[in-house]
Amino acid sequence: MSWNVVYHKNVEGDLKSVGPLAAKRILRAIDRKLTREPLKFGAPLSGSLSFFRKLRVGDYRIVYQVVDAKVIVYVLAVGPRRDKEIYTIAGKRTE
């Protein structure tokens, strides 16, 4: 089964901020992992973001949500792993 990926409107800016090589690698990971088995590759978050998952791609993190009923992976944010603000950004993008 193939999952549809939907991007938050600000993810394009996130990808531009990480640079073209990293963005290409991140998009490849989304295509190869999240469109096929999003629950297998990512790890669940905790606390107020427990409905979301994270996927590590090198030094970057993808925060996403899996909507089983609609077979959709909703990518909320992409950013450096060292910057814990990625989780705050993802949380704000759900509001």
Beta strands, then each sheet from edge to edge (+ up, - down):
strand 1: 4-7
strand 2: 43-44
strand 3: 53-57
strand 4: 60-67
strand 5: 72-80
sheet 1: 1+ 5+ 4- 3+ 2-
end
